[in-house]
Amino acid sequence: MEGAGIHKTGSCHMATHMLNNGTDTRFIQAMLGHTLLPSTQIYTVASVE
C-alpha cells in the first residue's frame, strides 16, 4: 500500500482504500477480475478512517 501512496493504518482491503481515495469502481472491478459490479461494491461499505 505504501507503494501506491496510501499511508493509513488498519486491516482494510486495498480496494476499500482505493475507493476512499477516489479510484473509479469500474477500474477496481477490472483490477480484481470481478464479473459483476455488486461483487466490487461490497468494498464501498467497509472503511477504516
mmCIF entry with sequence, helices, sheets and N, C-alpha, C, O atoms, coordinates in Angstrom:
data_MODEL
# 
_entry.id   MODEL 
# 
_entity.id                         1 
_entity.type                       polymer 
_entity.pdbx_number_of_molecules   1 
# 
_entity_poly.entity_id                      1 
_entity_poly.type                           'polypeptide(L)' 
_entity_poly.nstd_linkage                   no 
_entity_poly.nstd_monomer                   no 
_entity_poly.pdbx_seq_one_letter_code       MEGAGIHKTGSCHMATHMLNNGTDTRFIQAMLGHTLLPSTQIYTVASVE 
_entity_poly.pdbx_seq_one_letter_code_can   MEGAGIHKTGSCHMATHMLNNGTDTRFIQAMLGHTLLPSTQIYTVASVE 
_entity_poly.pdbx_strand_id                 A 
# 
loop_
_entity_poly_seq.entity_id 
_entity_poly_seq.num 
_entity_poly_seq.mon_id 
_entity_poly_seq.hetero 
1 1  MET n 
1 2  GLU n 
1 3  GLY n 
1 4  ALA n 
1 5  GLY n 
1 6  ILE n 
1 7  HIS n 
1 8  LYS n 
1 9  THR n 
1 10 GLY n 
1 11 SER n 
1 12 CYS n 
1 13 HIS n 
1 14 MET n 
1 15 ALA n 
1 16 THR n 
1 17 HIS n 
1 18 MET n 
1 19 LEU n 
1 20 ASN n 
1 21 ASN n 
1 22 GLY n 
1 23 THR n 
1 24 ASP n 
1 25 THR n 
1 26 ARG n 
1 27 PHE n 
1 28 ILE n 
1 29 GLN n 
1 30 ALA n 
1 31 MET n 
1 32 LEU n 
1 33 GLY n 
1 34 HIS n 
1 35 THR n 
1 36 LEU n 
1 37 LEU n 
1 38 PRO n 
1 39 SER n 
1 40 THR n 
1 41 GLN n 
1 42 ILE n 
1 43 TYR n 
1 44 THR n 
1 45 VAL n 
1 46 ALA n 
1 47 SER n 
1 48 VAL n 
1 49 GLU n 
# 
_struct_asym.id          A 
_struct_asym.entity_id   1 
# 
loop_
_struct_conf.conf_type_id 
_struct_conf.id 
_struct_conf.pdbx_PDB_helix_id 
_struct_conf.beg_label_comp_id 
_struct_conf.beg_label_asym_id 
_struct_conf.beg_label_seq_id 
_struct_conf.pdbx_beg_PDB_ins_code 
_struct_conf.end_label_comp_id 
_struct_conf.end_label_asym_id 
_struct_conf.end_label_seq_id 
_struct_conf.pdbx_end_PDB_ins_code 
_struct_conf.beg_auth_comp_id 
_struct_conf.beg_auth_asym_id 
_struct_conf.beg_auth_seq_id 
_struct_conf.end_auth_comp_id 
_struct_conf.end_auth_asym_id 
_struct_conf.end_auth_seq_id 
_struct_conf.pdbx_PDB_helix_class 
_struct_conf.details 
_struct_conf.pdbx_PDB_helix_length 
HELX_P HELX_P1 AA1 GLU A 2  ? ALA A 4  ? GLU A 2  ALA A 4  5 ? 3 
HELX_P HELX_P2 AA2 MET A 14 ? ASN A 20 ? MET A 14 ASN A 20 1 ? 7 
HELX_P HELX_P3 AA3 THR A 25 ? LEU A 32 ? THR A 25 LEU A 32 1 ? 8 
HELX_P HELX_P4 AA4 LEU A 37 ? GLN A 41 ? LEU A 37 GLN A 41 1 ? 5 
HELX_P HELX_P5 AA5 ILE A 42 ? THR A 44 ? ILE A 42 THR A 44 5 ? 3 
# 
_struct_conf_type.id          HELX_P 
_struct_conf_type.criteria    ? 
_struct_conf_type.reference   ? 
# 
loop_
_atom_site.group_PDB 
_atom_site.id 
_atom_site.type_symbol 
_atom_site.label_atom_id 
_atom_site.label_alt_id 
_atom_site.label_comp_id 
_atom_site.label_asym_id 
_atom_site.label_entity_id 
_atom_site.label_seq_id 
_atom_site.pdbx_PDB_ins_code 
_atom_site.Cartn_x 
_atom_site.Cartn_y 
_atom_site.Cartn_z 
_atom_site.occupancy 
_atom_site.B_iso_or_equiv 
_atom_site.pdbx_formal_charge 
_atom_site.auth_seq_id 
_atom_site.auth_comp_id 
_atom_site.auth_asym_id 
_atom_site.auth_atom_id 
_atom_site.pdbx_PDB_model_num 
ATOM 1   N N  . MET A 1 1  ? 0.817   -1.182  0.000   1.00 0.00 ? 1  MET A N  1 
ATOM 2   C CA . MET A 1 1  ? 0.000   0.000   0.000   1.00 0.00 ? 1  MET A CA 1 
ATOM 3   C C  . MET A 1 1  ? 0.866   1.253   0.000   1.00 0.00 ? 1  MET A C  1 
ATOM 4   O O  . MET A 1 1  ? 0.497   2.259   -0.605  1.00 0.00 ? 1  MET A O  1 
ATOM 5   N N  . GLU A 1 2  ? 2.005   1.202   0.668   1.00 0.00 ? 2  GLU A N  1 
ATOM 6   C CA . GLU A 1 2  ? 2.881   2.370   0.642   1.00 0.00 ? 2  GLU A CA 1 
ATOM 7   C C  . GLU A 1 2  ? 3.342   2.676   -0.773  1.00 0.00 ? 2  GLU A C  1 
ATOM 8   O O  . GLU A 1 2  ? 3.469   3.842   -1.146  1.00 0.00 ? 2  GLU A O  1 
ATOM 9   N N  . GLY A 1 3  ? 3.594   1.635   -1.566  1.00 0.00 ? 3  GLY A N  1 
ATOM 10  C CA . GLY A 1 3  ? 3.996   1.824   -2.961  1.00 0.00 ? 3  GLY A CA 1 
ATOM 11  C C  . GLY A 1 3  ? 2.931   2.526   -3.779  1.00 0.00 ? 3  GLY A C  1 
ATOM 12  O O  . GLY A 1 3  ? 3.237   3.169   -4.783  1.00 0.00 ? 3  GLY A O  1 
ATOM 13  N N  . ALA A 1 4  ? 1.673   2.407   -3.351  1.00 0.00 ? 4  ALA A N  1 
ATOM 14  C CA . ALA A 1 4  ? 0.565   3.073   -4.037  1.00 0.00 ? 4  ALA A CA 1 
ATOM 15  C C  . ALA A 1 4  ? 0.303   4.460   -3.453  1.00 0.00 ? 4  ALA A C  1 
ATOM 16  O O  . ALA A 1 4  ? -0.611  5.160   -3.888  1.00 0.00 ? 4  ALA A O  1 
ATOM 17  N N  . GLY A 1 5  ? 1.107   4.848   -2.470  1.00 0.00 ? 5  GLY A N  1 
ATOM 18  C CA . GLY A 1 5  ? 0.950   6.171   -1.874  1.00 0.00 ? 5  GLY A CA 1 
ATOM 19  C C  . GLY A 1 5  ? -0.147  6.248   -0.827  1.00 0.00 ? 5  GLY A C  1 
ATOM 20  O O  . GLY A 1 5  ? -0.615  7.339   -0.501  1.00 0.00 ? 5  GLY A O  1 
ATOM 21  N N  . ILE A 1 6  ? -0.563  5.100   -0.295  1.00 0.00 ? 6  ILE A N  1 
ATOM 22  C CA . ILE A 1 6  ? -1.605  5.078   0.737   1.00 0.00 ? 6  ILE A CA 1 
ATOM 23  C C  . ILE A 1 6  ? -0.919  4.879   2.076   1.00 0.00 ? 6  ILE A C  1 
ATOM 24  O O  . ILE A 1 6  ? -0.324  3.831   2.332   1.00 0.00 ? 6  ILE A O  1 
ATOM 25  N N  . HIS A 1 7  ? -1.004  5.884   2.920   1.00 0.00 ? 7  HIS A N  1 
ATOM 26  C CA . HIS A 1 7  ? -0.296  5.854   4.202   1.00 0.00 ? 7  HIS A CA 1 
ATOM 27  C C  . HIS A 1 7  ? -1.282  5.857   5.356   1.00 0.00 ? 7  HIS A C  1 
ATOM 28  O O  . HIS A 1 7  ? -1.291  6.783   6.166   1.00 0.00 ? 7  HIS A O  1 
ATOM 29  N N  . LYS A 1 8  ? -2.109  4.829   5.435   1.00 0.00 ? 8  LYS A N  1 
ATOM 30  C CA . LYS A 1 8  ? -3.084  4.683   6.510   1.00 0.00 ? 8  LYS A CA 1 
ATOM 31  C C  . LYS A 1 8  ? -2.850  3.366   7.219   1.00 0.00 ? 8  LYS A C  1 
ATOM 32  O O  . LYS A 1 8  ? -2.330  2.414   6.636   1.00 0.00 ? 8  LYS A O  1 
ATOM 33  N N  . THR A 1 9  ? -3.235  3.322   8.472   1.00 0.00 ? 9  THR A N  1 
ATOM 34  C CA . THR A 1 9  ? -3.132  2.073   9.230   1.00 0.00 ? 9  THR A CA 1 
ATOM 35  C C  . THR A 1 9  ? -4.486  1.380   9.231   1.00 0.00 ? 9  THR A C  1 
ATOM 36  O O  . THR A 1 9  ? -5.508  1.987   8.911   1.00 0.00 ? 9  THR A O  1 
ATOM 37  N N  . GLY A 1 10 ? -4.483  0.129   9.587   1.00 0.00 ? 10 GLY A N  1 
ATOM 38  C CA . GLY A 1 10 ? -5.726  -0.639  9.654   1.00 0.00 ? 10 GLY A CA 1 
ATOM 39  C C  . GLY A 1 10 ? -5.619  -1.892  8.810   1.00 0.00 ? 10 GLY A C  1 
ATOM 40  O O  . GLY A 1 10 ? -4.699  -2.044  8.007   1.00 0.00 ? 10 GLY A O  1 
ATOM 41  N N  . SER A 1 11 ? -6.561  -2.772  9.002   1.00 0.00 ? 11 SER A N  1 
ATOM 42  C CA . SER A 1 11 ? -6.554  -4.014  8.243   1.00 0.00 ? 11 SER A CA 1 
ATOM 43  C C  . SER A 1 11 ? -7.730  -4.017  7.277   1.00 0.00 ? 11 SER A C  1 
ATOM 44  O O  . SER A 1 11 ? -8.655  -4.818  7.407   1.00 0.00 ? 11 SER A O  1 
ATOM 45  N N  . CYS A 1 12 ? -7.680  -3.133  6.332   1.00 0.00 ? 12 CYS A N  1 
ATOM 46  C CA . CYS A 1 12 ? -8.749  -2.961  5.374   1.00 0.00 ? 12 CYS A CA 1 
ATOM 47  C C  . CYS A 1 12 ? -8.265  -3.439  4.001   1.00 0.00 ? 12 CYS A C  1 
ATOM 48  O O  . CYS A 1 12 ? -7.070  -3.384  3.711   1.00 0.00 ? 12 CYS A O  1 
ATOM 49  N N  . HIS A 1 13 ? -9.157  -3.890  3.187   1.00 0.00 ? 13 HIS A N  1 
ATOM 50  C CA . HIS A 1 13 ? -8.821  -4.353  1.851   1.00 0.00 ? 13 HIS A CA 1 
ATOM 51  C C  . HIS A 1 13 ? -8.320  -3.191  1.002   1.00 0.00 ? 13 HIS A C  1 
ATOM 52  O O  . HIS A 1 13 ? -8.851  -2.084  1.091   1.00 0.00 ? 13 HIS A O  1 
ATOM 53  N N  . MET A 1 14 ? -7.319  -3.431  0.197   1.00 0.00 ? 14 MET A N  1 
ATOM 54  C CA . MET A 1 14 ? -6.760  -2.367  -0.638  1.00 0.00 ? 14 MET A CA 1 
ATOM 55  C C  . MET A 1 14 ? -7.816  -1.706  -1.517  1.00 0.00 ? 14 MET A C  1 
ATOM 56  O O  . MET A 1 14 ? -7.727  -0.507  -1.780  1.00 0.00 ? 14 MET A O  1 
ATOM 57  N N  . ALA A 1 15 ? -8.814  -2.462  -1.977  1.00 0.00 ? 15 ALA A N  1 
ATOM 58  C CA . ALA A 1 15 ? -9.869  -1.887  -2.805  1.00 0.00 ? 15 ALA A CA 1 
ATOM 59  C C  . ALA A 1 15 ? -10.642 -0.817  -2.044  1.00 0.00 ? 15 ALA A C  1 
ATOM 60  O O  . ALA A 1 15 ? -11.056 0.182   -2.631  1.00 0.00 ? 15 ALA A O  1 
ATOM 61  N N  . THR A 1 16 ? -10.841 -1.016  -0.745  1.00 0.00 ? 16 THR A N  1 
ATOM 62  C CA . THR A 1 16 ? -11.533 -0.017  0.060   1.00 0.00 ? 16 THR A CA 1 
ATOM 63  C C  . THR A 1 16 ? -10.720 1.261   0.131   1.00 0.00 ? 16 THR A C  1 
ATOM 64  O O  . THR A 1 16 ? -11.266 2.355   -0.012  1.00 0.00 ? 16 THR A O  1 
ATOM 65  N N  . HIS A 1 17 ? -9.417  1.131   0.350   1.00 0.00 ? 17 HIS A N  1 
ATOM 66  C CA . HIS A 1 17 ? -8.545  2.310   0.379   1.00 0.00 ? 17 HIS A CA 1 
ATOM 67  C C  . HIS A 1 17 ? -8.576  3.029   -0.968  1.00 0.00 ? 17 HIS A C  1 
ATOM 68  O O  . HIS A 1 17 ? -8.613  4.259   -1.019  1.00 0.00 ? 17 HIS A O  1 
ATOM 69  N N  . MET A 1 18 ? -8.561  2.270   -2.044  1.00 0.00 ? 18 MET A N  1 
ATOM 70  C CA . MET A 1 18 ? -8.591  2.880   -3.368  1.00 0.00 ? 18 MET A CA 1 
ATOM 71  C C  . MET A 1 18 ? -9.890  3.661   -3.569  1.00 0.00 ? 18 MET A C  1 
ATOM 72  O O  . MET A 1 18 ? -9.867  4.780   -4.081  1.00 0.00 ? 18 MET A O  1 
ATOM 73  N N  . LEU A 1 19 ? -11.019 3.077   -3.171  1.00 0.00 ? 19 LEU A N  1 
ATOM 74  C CA . LEU A 1 19 ? -12.301 3.772   -3.281  1.00 0.00 ? 19 LEU A CA 1 
ATOM 75  C C  . LEU A 1 19 ? -12.313 5.039   -2.435  1.00 0.00 ? 19 LEU A C  1 
ATOM 76  O O  . LEU A 1 19 ? -12.792 6.082   -2.878  1.00 0.00 ? 19 LEU A O  1 
ATOM 77  N N  . ASN A 1 20 ? -11.786 4.945   -1.216  1.00 0.00 ? 20 ASN A N  1 
ATOM 78  C CA . ASN A 1 20 ? -11.746 6.108   -0.328  1.00 0.00 ? 20 ASN A CA 1 
ATOM 79  C C  . ASN A 1 20 ? -10.876 7.224   -0.885  1.00 0.00 ? 20 ASN A C  1 
ATOM 80  O O  . ASN A 1 20 ? -11.025 8.381   -0.493  1.00 0.00 ? 20 ASN A O  1 
ATOM 81  N N  . ASN A 1 21 ? -9.976  6.890   -1.790  1.00 0.00 ? 21 ASN A N  1 
ATOM 82  C CA . ASN A 1 21 ? -9.086  7.887   -2.377  1.00 0.00 ? 21 ASN A CA 1 
ATOM 83  C C  . ASN A 1 21 ? -9.485  8.259   -3.801  1.00 0.00 ? 21 ASN A C  1 
ATOM 84  O O  . ASN A 1 21 ? -8.695  8.854   -4.535  1.00 0.00 ? 21 ASN A O  1 
ATOM 85  N N  . GLY A 1 22 ? -10.715 7.908   -4.193  1.00 0.00 ? 22 GLY A N  1 
ATOM 86  C CA . GLY A 1 22 ? -11.269 8.397   -5.442  1.00 0.00 ? 22 GLY A CA 1 
ATOM 87  C C  . GLY A 1 22 ? -11.109 7.521   -6.675  1.00 0.00 ? 22 GLY A C  1 
ATOM 88  O O  . GLY A 1 22 ? -11.419 7.963   -7.782  1.00 0.00 ? 22 GLY A O  1 
ATOM 89  N N  . THR A 1 23 ? -10.633 6.292   -6.515  1.00 0.00 ? 23 THR A N  1 
ATOM 90  C CA . THR A 1 23 ? -10.490 5.406   -7.668  1.00 0.00 ? 23 THR A CA 1 
ATOM 91  C C  . THR A 1 23 ? -11.864 4.971   -8.156  1.00 0.00 ? 23 THR A C  1 
ATOM 92  O O  . THR A 1 23 ? -12.735 4.644   -7.349  1.00 0.00 ? 23 THR A O  1 
ATOM 93  N N  . ASP A 1 24 ? -12.063 4.964   -9.458  1.00 0.00 ? 24 ASP A N  1 
ATOM 94  C CA . ASP A 1 24 ? -13.330 4.578   -10.052 1.00 0.00 ? 24 ASP A CA 1 
ATOM 95  C C  . ASP A 1 24 ? -13.644 3.115   -9.755  1.00 0.00 ? 24 ASP A C  1 
ATOM 96  O O  . ASP A 1 24 ? -12.774 2.249   -9.849  1.00 0.00 ? 24 ASP A O  1 
ATOM 97  N N  . THR A 1 25 ? -14.906 2.853   -9.393  1.00 0.00 ? 25 THR A N  1 
ATOM 98  C CA . THR A 1 25 ? -15.338 1.496   -9.055  1.00 0.00 ? 25 THR A CA 1 
ATOM 99  C C  . THR A 1 25 ? -15.138 0.523   -10.213 1.00 0.00 ? 25 THR A C  1 
ATOM 100 O O  . THR A 1 25 ? -14.782 -0.635  -9.994  1.00 0.00 ? 25 THR A O  1 
ATOM 101 N N  . ARG A 1 26 ? -15.362 0.982   -11.436 1.00 0.00 ? 26 ARG A N  1 
ATOM 102 C CA . ARG A 1 26 ? -15.201 0.096   -12.607 1.00 0.00 ? 26 ARG A CA 1 
ATOM 103 C C  . ARG A 1 26 ? -13.743 -0.307  -12.797 1.00 0.00 ? 26 ARG A C  1 
ATOM 104 O O  . ARG A 1 26 ? -13.457 -1.427  -13.222 1.00 0.00 ? 26 ARG A O  1 
ATOM 105 N N  . PHE A 1 27 ? -12.816 0.604   -12.482 1.00 0.00 ? 27 PHE A N  1 
ATOM 106 C CA . PHE A 1 27 ? -11.399 0.263   -12.569 1.00 0.00 ? 27 PHE A CA 1 
ATOM 107 C C  . PHE A 1 27 ? -11.062 -0.821  -11.553 1.00 0.00 ? 27 PHE A C  1 
ATOM 108 O O  . PHE A 1 27 ? -10.371 -1.789  -11.871 1.00 0.00 ? 27 PHE A O  1 
ATOM 109 N N  . ILE A 1 28 ? -11.552 -0.652  -10.335 1.00 0.00 ? 28 ILE A N  1 
ATOM 110 C CA . ILE A 1 28 ? -11.285 -1.649  -9.288  1.00 0.00 ? 28 ILE A CA 1 
ATOM 111 C C  . ILE A 1 28 ? -11.921 -2.981  -9.659  1.00 0.00 ? 28 ILE A C  1 
ATOM 112 O O  . ILE A 1 28 ? -11.336 -4.038  -9.421  1.00 0.00 ? 28 ILE A O  1 
ATOM 113 N N  . GLN A 1 29 ? -13.114 -2.935  -10.242 1.00 0.00 ? 29 GLN A N  1 
ATOM 114 C CA . GLN A 1 29 ? -13.786 -4.154  -10.699 1.00 0.00 ? 29 GLN A CA 1 
ATOM 115 C C  . GLN A 1 29 ? -12.889 -4.905  -11.679 1.00 0.00 ? 29 GLN A C  1 
ATOM 116 O O  . GLN A 1 29 ? -12.702 -6.115  -11.552 1.00 0.00 ? 29 GLN A O  1 
ATOM 117 N N  . ALA A 1 30 ? -12.341 -4.195  -12.648 1.00 0.00 ? 30 ALA A N  1 
ATOM 118 C CA . ALA A 1 30 ? -11.470 -4.824  -13.652 1.00 0.00 ? 30 ALA A CA 1 
ATOM 119 C C  . ALA A 1 30 ? -10.190 -5.342  -13.013 1.00 0.00 ? 30 ALA A C  1 
ATOM 120 O O  . ALA A 1 30 ? -9.730  -6.436  -13.338 1.00 0.00 ? 30 ALA A O  1 
ATOM 121 N N  . MET A 1 31 ? -9.607  -4.553  -12.097 1.00 0.00 ? 31 MET A N  1 
ATOM 122 C CA . MET A 1 31 ? -8.356  -4.938  -11.443 1.00 0.00 ? 31 MET A CA 1 
ATOM 123 C C  . MET A 1 31 ? -8.526  -6.223  -10.634 1.00 0.00 ? 31 MET A C  1 
ATOM 124 O O  . MET A 1 31 ? -7.634  -7.070  -10.609 1.00 0.00 ? 31 MET A O  1 
ATOM 125 N N  . LEU A 1 32 ? -9.689  -6.363  -9.967  1.00 0.00 ? 32 LEU A N  1 
ATOM 126 C CA . LEU A 1 32 ? -9.940  -7.542  -9.144  1.00 0.00 ? 32 LEU A CA 1 
ATOM 127 C C  . LEU A 1 32 ? -10.472 -8.725  -9.948  1.00 0.00 ? 32 LEU A C  1 
ATOM 128 O O  . LEU A 1 32 ? -10.538 -9.844  -9.441  1.00 0.00 ? 32 LEU A O  1 
ATOM 129 N N  . GLY A 1 33 ? -10.851 -8.478  -11.201 1.00 0.00 ? 33 GLY A N  1 
ATOM 130 C CA . GLY A 1 33 ? -11.362 -9.551  -12.042 1.00 0.00 ? 33 GLY A CA 1 
ATOM 131 C C  . GLY A 1 33 ? -12.796 -9.938  -11.743 1.00 0.00 ? 33 GLY A C  1 
ATOM 132 O O  . GLY A 1 33 ? -13.216 -11.057 -12.034 1.00 0.00 ? 33 GLY A O  1 
ATOM 133 N N  . HIS A 1 34 ? -13.552 -9.009  -11.160 1.00 0.00 ? 34 HIS A N  1 
ATOM 134 C CA . HIS A 1 34 ? -14.956 -9.286  -10.854 1.00 0.00 ? 34 HIS A CA 1 
ATOM 135 C C  . HIS A 1 34 ? -15.800 -9.170  -12.118 1.00 0.00 ? 34 HIS A C  1 
ATOM 136 O O  . HIS A 1 34 ? -15.675 -8.199  -12.865 1.00 0.00 ? 34 HIS A O  1 
ATOM 137 N N  . THR A 1 35 ? -16.647 -10.143 -12.355 1.00 0.00 ? 35 THR A N  1 
ATOM 138 C CA . THR A 1 35 ? -17.562 -10.106 -13.487 1.00 0.00 ? 35 THR A CA 1 
ATOM 139 C C  . THR A 1 35 ? -18.724 -9.171  -13.198 1.00 0.00 ? 35 THR A C  1 
ATOM 140 O O  . THR A 1 35 ? -19.145 -8.409  -14.067 1.00 0.00 ? 35 THR A O  1 
ATOM 141 N N  . LEU A 1 36 ? -19.241 -9.230  -11.974 1.00 0.00 ? 36 LEU A N  1 
ATOM 142 C CA . LEU A 1 36 ? -20.411 -8.452  -11.591 1.00 0.00 ? 36 LEU A CA 1 
ATOM 143 C C  . LEU A 1 36 ? -20.016 -7.274  -10.692 1.00 0.00 ? 36 LEU A C  1 
ATOM 144 O O  . LEU A 1 36 ? -19.245 -7.439  -9.746  1.00 0.00 ? 36 LEU A O  1 
ATOM 145 N N  . LEU A 1 37 ? -20.548 -6.094  -10.994 1.00 0.00 ? 37 LEU A N  1 
ATOM 146 C CA . LEU A 1 37 ? -20.243 -4.906  -10.206 1.00 0.00 ? 37 LEU A CA 1 
ATOM 147 C C  . LEU A 1 37 ? -20.624 -5.055  -8.730  1.00 0.00 ? 37 LEU A C  1 
ATOM 148 O O  . LEU A 1 37 ? -19.880 -4.570  -7.878  1.00 0.00 ? 37 LEU A O  1 
ATOM 149 N N  . PRO A 1 38 ? -21.740 -5.698  -8.386  1.00 0.00 ? 38 PRO A N  1 
ATOM 150 C CA . PRO A 1 38 ? -22.061 -5.849  -6.959  1.00 0.00 ? 38 PRO A CA 1 
ATOM 151 C C  . PRO A 1 38 ? -20.969 -6.564  -6.160  1.00 0.00 ? 38 PRO A C  1 
ATOM 152 O O  . PRO A 1 38 ? -20.840 -6.340  -4.957  1.00 0.00 ? 38 PRO A O  1 
ATOM 153 N N  . SER A 1 39 ? -20.199 -7.406  -6.803  1.00 0.00 ? 39 SER A N  1 
ATOM 154 C CA . SER A 1 39 ? -19.081 -8.061  -6.113  1.00 0.00 ? 39 SER A CA 1 
ATOM 155 C C  . SER A 1 39 ? -18.050 -7.035  -5.677  1.00 0.00 ? 39 SER A C  1 
ATOM 156 O O  . SER A 1 39 ? -17.434 -7.177  -4.620  1.00 0.00 ? 39 SER A O  1 
ATOM 157 N N  . THR A 1 40 ? -17.862 -6.015  -6.478  1.00 0.00 ? 40 THR A N  1 
ATOM 158 C CA . THR A 1 40 ? -16.913 -4.953  -6.155  1.00 0.00 ? 40 THR A CA 1 
ATOM 159 C C  . THR A 1 40 ? -17.512 -3.962  -5.176  1.00 0.00 ? 40 THR A C  1 
ATOM 160 O O  . THR A 1 40 ? -16.809 -3.436  -4.313  1.00 0.00 ? 40 THR A O  1 
ATOM 161 N N  . GLN A 1 41 ? -18.789 -3.705  -5.302  1.00 0.00 ? 41 GLN A N  1 
ATOM 162 C CA . GLN A 1 41 ? -19.445 -2.703  -4.448  1.00 0.00 ? 41 GLN A CA 1 
ATOM 163 C C  . GLN A 1 41 ? -19.471 -3.085  -2.986  1.00 0.00 ? 41 GLN A C  1 
ATOM 164 O O  . GLN A 1 41 ? -19.755 -2.242  -2.135  1.00 0.00 ? 41 GLN A O  1 
ATOM 165 N N  . ILE A 1 42 ? -19.182 -4.328  -2.676  1.00 0.00 ? 42 ILE A N  1 
ATOM 166 C CA . ILE A 1 42 ? -19.071 -4.759  -1.271  1.00 0.00 ? 42 ILE A CA 1 
ATOM 167 C C  . ILE A 1 42 ? -18.065 -3.885  -0.547  1.00 0.00 ? 42 ILE A C  1 
ATOM 168 O O  . ILE A 1 42 ? -18.244 -3.583  0.633   1.00 0.00 ? 42 ILE A O  1 
ATOM 169 N N  . TYR A 1 43 ? -17.012 -3.476  -1.235  1.00 0.00 ? 43 TYR A N  1 
ATOM 170 C CA . TYR A 1 43 ? -15.956 -2.681  -0.606  1.00 0.00 ? 43 TYR A CA 1 
ATOM 171 C C  . TYR A 1 43 ? -16.378 -1.249  -0.319  1.00 0.00 ? 43 TYR A C  1 
ATOM 172 O O  . TYR A 1 43 ? -15.674 -0.541  0.401   1.00 0.00 ? 43 TYR A O  1 
ATOM 173 N N  . THR A 1 44 ? -17.504 -0.801  -0.859  1.00 0.00 ? 44 THR A N  1 
ATOM 174 C CA . THR A 1 44 ? -17.946 0.562   -0.611  1.00 0.00 ? 44 THR A CA 1 
ATOM 175 C C  . THR A 1 44 ? -18.559 0.726   0.773   1.00 0.00 ? 44 THR A C  1 
ATOM 176 O O  . THR A 1 44 ? -18.730 1.853   1.239   1.00 0.00 ? 44 THR A O  1 
ATOM 177 N N  . VAL A 1 45 ? -18.893 -0.376  1.438   1.00 0.00 ? 45 VAL A N  1 
ATOM 178 C CA . VAL A 1 45 ? -19.476 -0.290  2.772   1.00 0.00 ? 45 VAL A CA 1 
ATOM 179 C C  . VAL A 1 45 ? -18.454 -0.534  3.883   1.00 0.00 ? 45 VAL A C  1 
ATOM 180 O O  . VAL A 1 45 ? -18.778 -0.372  5.059   1.00 0.00 ? 45 VAL A O  1 
ATOM 181 N N  . ALA A 1 46 ? -17.239 -0.918  3.533   1.00 0.00 ? 46 ALA A N  1 
ATOM 182 C CA . ALA A 1 46 ? -16.192 -1.153  4.510   1.00 0.00 ? 46 ALA A CA 1 
ATOM 183 C C  . ALA A 1 46 ? -15.225 0.021   4.503   1.00 0.00 ? 46 ALA A C  1 
ATOM 184 O O  . ALA A 1 46 ? -14.788 0.462   3.440   1.00 0.00 ? 46 ALA A O  1 
ATOM 185 N N  . SER A 1 47 ? -14.897 0.519   5.664   1.00 0.00 ? 47 SER A N  1 
ATOM 186 C CA . SER A 1 47 ? -13.992 1.660   5.711   1.00 0.00 ? 47 SER A CA 1 
ATOM 187 C C  . SER A 1 47 ? -13.295 1.718   7.054   1.00 0.00 ? 47 SER A C  1 
ATOM 188 O O  . SER A 1 47 ? -13.891 1.421   8.089   1.00 0.00 ? 47 SER A O  1 
ATOM 189 N N  . VAL A 1 48 ? -12.019 2.104   7.033   1.00 0.00 ? 48 VAL A N  1 
ATOM 190 C CA . VAL A 1 48 ? -11.246 2.368   8.247   1.00 0.00 ? 48 VAL A CA 1 
ATOM 191 C C  . VAL A 1 48 ? -10.783 3.798   8.139   1.00 0.00 ? 48 VAL A C  1 
ATOM 192 O O  . VAL A 1 48 ? -9.951  4.114   7.289   1.00 0.00 ? 48 VAL A O  1 
ATOM 193 N N  . GLU A 1 49 ? -11.298 4.666   8.976   1.00 0.00 ? 49 GLU A N  1 
ATOM 194 C CA . GLU A 1 49 ? -10.971 6.091   8.909   1.00 0.00 ? 49 GLU A CA 1 
ATOM 195 C C  . GLU A 1 49 ? -10.174 6.482   10.124  1.00 0.00 ? 49 GLU A C  1 
ATOM 196 O O  . GLU A 1 49 ? -9.794  7.644   10.265  1.00 0.00 ? 49 GLU A O  1 
# 
